């Protein structure tokens, strides 16, 4: 999540602040995570459907937070890679996810469409 130079991009920082509140992370724990993010590795879900569920939830939060503007795709790509999606197809996955979120699809439709996007 670091921008160039090892510092948080201000827009990403605002987003992370809001995400911490939504995830009910205490101020103390949040400060600790920001101070040493490598101490808290993300273990991507093993099951593909769980990855899609997480992608759905994160996509909704990223999309809802309109102050990110063009950066929403960049930030979502970072999350998608952290969830275990491959770098080779992450752009395609993120574009499809955001298109589905734009249409305000529910979780079941999102999962179905993502699983069948190559057909």
FIPAGU-768329 format. One record per residue (C-alpha): x, y, z. Coordinates in Angstrom, 2 decimals. Example, Ala and Ser with C-alpha at 12.3 -4.5 7.8 and 13.67 -1.06 7.14 Angstrom:
<xx: 12.30	yy: -4.50	zz: 7.80>
<xx: 13.67	yy: -1.06	zz: 7.14>
***
This chain:
<xx: 0.00	yy: 0.00	zz: 0.00>
<xx: 2.98	yy: 2.27	zz: -0.01>
<xx: 3.37	yy: 4.91	zz: -2.66>
<xx: 6.83	yy: 5.85	zz: -3.91>
<xx: 9.24	yy: 6.68	zz: -1.12>
<xx: 7.68	yy: 4.40	zz: 1.49>
<xx: 4.92	yy: 6.80	zz: 2.51>
<xx: 1.21	yy: 6.35	zz: 2.12>
<xx: -0.46	yy: 8.21	zz: -0.69>
<xx: -2.90	yy: 10.65	zz: 1.01>
<xx: -5.92	yy: 9.22	zz: -0.83>
<xx: -4.95	yy: 5.67	zz: 0.08>
<xx: -4.45	yy: 6.74	zz: 3.69>
<xx: -7.95	yy: 8.27	zz: 3.81>
<xx: -9.35	yy: 5.09	zz: 2.35>
<xx: -7.48	yy: 2.92	zz: 4.85>
<xx: -8.76	yy: 5.12	zz: 7.69>
<xx: -12.33	yy: 4.53	zz: 6.56>
<xx: -11.72	yy: 0.83	zz: 6.01>
<xx: -10.33	yy: 0.46	zz: 9.53>
<xx: -13.52	yy: 1.98	zz: 10.92>
<xx: -15.70	yy: -0.31	zz: 8.78>
<xx: -13.70	yy: -3.34	zz: 9.91>
<xx: -13.93	yy: -2.24	zz: 13.55>
<xx: -10.17	yy: -2.09	zz: 14.05>
<xx: -9.20	yy: -0.24	zz: 17.20>
<xx: -7.14	yy: 2.96	zz: 16.94>
<xx: -4.26	yy: 1.33	zz: 18.78>
<xx: -4.23	yy: -1.74	zz: 16.54>
<xx: -4.59	yy: 0.41	zz: 13.41>
<xx: -1.59	yy: 2.56	zz: 14.38>
<xx: 0.43	yy: -0.60	zz: 15.00>
<xx: -0.54	yy: -2.02	zz: 11.61>
<xx: 0.42	yy: 1.22	zz: 9.85>
<xx: 3.72	yy: 1.37	zz: 11.70>
<xx: 4.69	yy: -2.17	zz: 10.72>
<xx: 2.43	yy: -3.56	zz: 7.96>
<xx: 4.77	yy: -6.48	zz: 7.21>
<xx: 4.07	yy: -7.81	zz: 10.70>
<xx: 0.49	yy: -8.49	zz: 9.55>
<xx: 0.69	yy: -10.60	zz: 6.41>
<xx: -2.49	yy: -11.29	zz: 4.51>
<xx: -3.25	yy: -14.95	zz: 4.03>
<xx: -5.38	yy: -15.22	zz: 0.90>
<xx: -8.38	yy: -17.53	zz: 1.10>
<xx: -7.75	yy: -21.02	zz: -0.23>
<xx: -11.11	yy: -21.38	zz: -1.97>
<xx: -11.70	yy: -19.36	zz: -5.13>
<xx: -15.28	yy: -18.56	zz: -4.12>
<xx: -14.00	yy: -17.04	zz: -0.86>
<xx: -11.59	yy: -14.89	zz: -2.86>
<xx: -14.52	yy: -13.71	zz: -4.97>
<xx: -16.59	yy: -12.95	zz: -1.86>
<xx: -13.74	yy: -10.85	zz: -0.46>
<xx: -13.23	yy: -9.16	zz: -3.83>
<xx: -16.94	yy: -8.32	zz: -3.93>
<xx: -16.86	yy: -6.73	zz: -0.48>
<xx: -13.66	yy: -4.80	zz: -1.09>
<xx: -14.84	yy: -3.69	zz: -4.55>
<xx: -18.01	yy: -2.30	zz: -3.03>
<xx: -16.04	yy: -0.33	zz: -0.43>
<xx: -13.51	yy: 0.96	zz: -2.98>
<xx: -16.24	yy: 1.87	zz: -5.47>
<xx: -18.37	yy: 3.56	zz: -2.82>
<xx: -15.47	yy: 5.75	zz: -1.73>
<xx: -15.67	yy: 8.16	zz: -4.67>
<xx: -12.86	yy: 10.45	zz: -3.50>
<xx: -10.38	yy: 7.88	zz: -4.82>
<xx: -11.30	yy: 8.70	zz: -8.42>
<xx: -8.96	yy: 7.03	zz: -10.88>
<xx: -6.98	yy: 5.51	zz: -8.04>
<xx: -9.80	yy: 3.09	zz: -7.19>
<xx: -8.59	yy: 0.65	zz: -9.85>
<xx: -4.99	yy: 0.84	zz: -8.66>
<xx: -5.98	yy: 0.24	zz: -5.07>
<xx: -8.33	yy: -2.59	zz: -5.99>
<xx: -5.57	yy: -4.26	zz: -8.03>
<xx: -3.37	yy: -4.23	zz: -4.93>
<xx: -6.13	yy: -5.85	zz: -2.89>
<xx: -6.87	yy: -8.39	zz: -5.63>
<xx: -3.25	yy: -9.51	zz: -5.78>
<xx: -3.18	yy: -9.75	zz: -1.98>
<xx: -6.31	yy: -11.94	zz: -2.18>
<xx: -4.42	yy: -14.37	zz: -4.41>
<xx: -5.46	yy: -13.36	zz: -7.92>
<xx: -2.58	yy: -13.55	zz: -10.37>
<xx: -0.82	yy: -10.47	zz: -11.64>
<xx: -1.28	yy: -11.69	zz: -15.20>
<xx: -5.06	yy: -11.35	zz: -15.12>
<xx: -5.65	yy: -8.90	zz: -12.27>
<xx: -6.50	yy: -6.02	zz: -14.63>
<xx: -9.19	yy: -8.09	zz: -16.31>
<xx: -10.58	yy: -9.25	zz: -12.96>
<xx: -10.66	yy: -5.73	zz: -11.49>
<xx: -12.31	yy: -4.25	zz: -14.57>
<xx: -14.98	yy: -6.95	zz: -14.51>
<xx: -15.50	yy: -6.57	zz: -10.75>
<xx: -15.95	yy: -2.80	zz: -10.99>
<xx: -18.32	yy: -3.16	zz: -13.96>
<xx: -20.47	yy: -5.55	zz: -11.93>
<xx: -20.39	yy: -3.27	zz: -8.88>
<xx: -21.45	yy: -0.37	zz: -11.13>
<xx: -24.51	yy: -2.46	zz: -12.02>
<xx: -25.18	yy: -2.99	zz: -8.28>
<xx: -25.33	yy: -6.77	zz: -8.59>
<xx: -25.76	yy: -8.91	zz: -5.50>
<xx: -23.09	yy: -11.31	zz: -4.21>
<xx: -24.52	yy: -14.40	zz: -5.92>
<xx: -24.67	yy: -12.66	zz: -9.31>
<xx: -21.17	yy: -11.28	zz: -8.80>
<xx: -19.75	yy: -14.73	zz: -8.07>
<xx: -21.59	yy: -16.31	zz: -11.00>
<xx: -20.47	yy: -13.62	zz: -13.45>
<xx: -16.86	yy: -13.71	zz: -12.24>
<xx: -16.72	yy: -17.51	zz: -12.47>
<xx: -18.17	yy: -17.42	zz: -15.99>
<xx: -16.53	yy: -14.30	zz: -17.42>
<xx: -14.48	yy: -16.25	zz: -19.97>
<xx: -17.43	yy: -18.07	zz: -21.49>
***
